Amino acid sequence: MVGTETTPADSPTGANGTRRGVVLFAHGSRDPLWRAPIEAVETRLRLQNPDVEVRCAYLELIEPDLLAVAREMAARGVRQLSVVPMFLGTGKHAREDLPLLVHALRAEHPHLSITVQGAIGEDPRMTALMAAIASES
C-alpha cells in the first residue's frame, strides 16, 4: 500500500539483518494523476520485495521530498538506502540536484549507506521495453 508506515519492530530486513530501503525519486507535479505510474512501481516493488521498505519521494511541487523520506526510513532503522532516479535520462535534476540532496543526507546520516542508481530510463532493459512498446503503434 502506498504511504504505509512501519515501526522498527516490523521494518524490512535483508538477509544479513540490515534494514534496506528503496526510494523512487521523481520530479513531482501539481497534477495528482501524474503520481499514479510512480506509485504503481512502488506498489509492485513492495509486492516483489516484501523484505525492502519502498517509498516514493519527489524533487518539487509535491511531498514527500527525499530528505523527509530518508529521515523517516533512518528513524525506523533502515541502514542501506538505494535511491532510484525515475527519470528518462540524466538531466539537470539527476546530475546536479540529486547529488546535492544525497550529500546533505550523508552529512546528516553518516550511518546510512546510500547508493544512487542511474536514471531508470537509461537502463538498457528500459530502452528496449520503450522501443518494443513504440513499435506496436
N, C-alpha and C positions, 0 to 999 in steps of 0.2 A: 504494500500500500504506500502511496505517496505521502511523505511527511510523517511517517510513523516514528515515534521516539522510542529509544531503548534506554535501559539503565545499565550501569556497569555489570550487574549480575547476569544480564541476558544479552550483552553485546556480543557480536560475532567474533569468533577467534579463528585463526589459521591453524594449520596442522601442528605448529610448534607452540601454540597457546598465545601467540601475539595477535592482538586485535588488529584487524585490517579494515580499511575503508577505501571507497572509491567515490570521487566527486566528479560528476559530469558537469563540466564548466562550459556554459554557453553565454552568448551575448546578452540576451534579455530583450523584451519587447513590452510595450504597453498593451498590446493585443493579447487578451487572455487565451485565445485559441492557439497562439504561437507556441505556448509551453507544451501542448499535447504530445508532439513527437518526442521531445526530450524526456518527458515524464513516462512515455511508453517504453523508452530504452531503460529508464530507471527501474520500472516495474519488471521488465523482462530480465534484467541483470540480477535483480534480487531473487527472482524465481530460479534462475540458473545457478546462483551462487549464494545460497542461504547463509553461508558462513562469513559473508562480507557485508559490512554496513555500506549502503549505497545512498547517496543524496545528490540532488541537483543543486547547482549554485550558479549565480548569474553575475555578469560584469556590471550591468547597469539597468536601470529602468524598473526592475522588479527585484524582489527579495526571495530567498536569502542570498547574500553575497558569499564569496569564497571564504573570507575571513571568519564570518559568523559560523558557517558550516564546519570549517576546520576546528574552530574553537569548541563547538558542541561535540564533535567527534573526539577530540583530545580529552575533553572533560569526561567522556564516557569510556575512556581507556583505549581508544584507538592509538596504535603506535606506528603503524605503517599506512601511509596515505598515498594513493595514486590519483593524480589529477588528470582527467581526460578532456582535452580541449575539443568541444563538439563544434569545430569549425571545418569548413570545406578545405581551407588552406591556411598556411602560416602567414597571416597578415599582421597588421599592427597590433591587434589585441593579443594574439598568441606570441608574437615576437617581442613586444615591449611591455604591455600592460600586465600580462600574466607573470612574467619573471619578477616584476616589482612586487606583486602580491605574494608570490611564493617566498621571495626574500624576506618580506615582513613576517610571514608565517614562521619561517625558520628561526628568525630572531626571537619571536615570541614563544615558540615551542621547540627548543633545541632537542628535546627528547623524541620529537616526531620525525620519523623517516619519511621524506616526501619525494616522490618521483613524479615527473611530468612527462606524459606521453606526447608524441607528435600529434598535430592536428588530425583528427579522425578521418577527414576527407582525403588525406594524403596516403593513407594506408592502401597498398595495392589491392587488398580484398575489397575495400570500399570503392575504389575507382573501377574495378572490374564489375562490381554489382551495379554501379550507376550506369556504366556503359551497357550492360545487359538490359537494364530497365529502359534506357533511352532507345535501344534498338528495337524494342517491342512496338514502338509507336508507328 
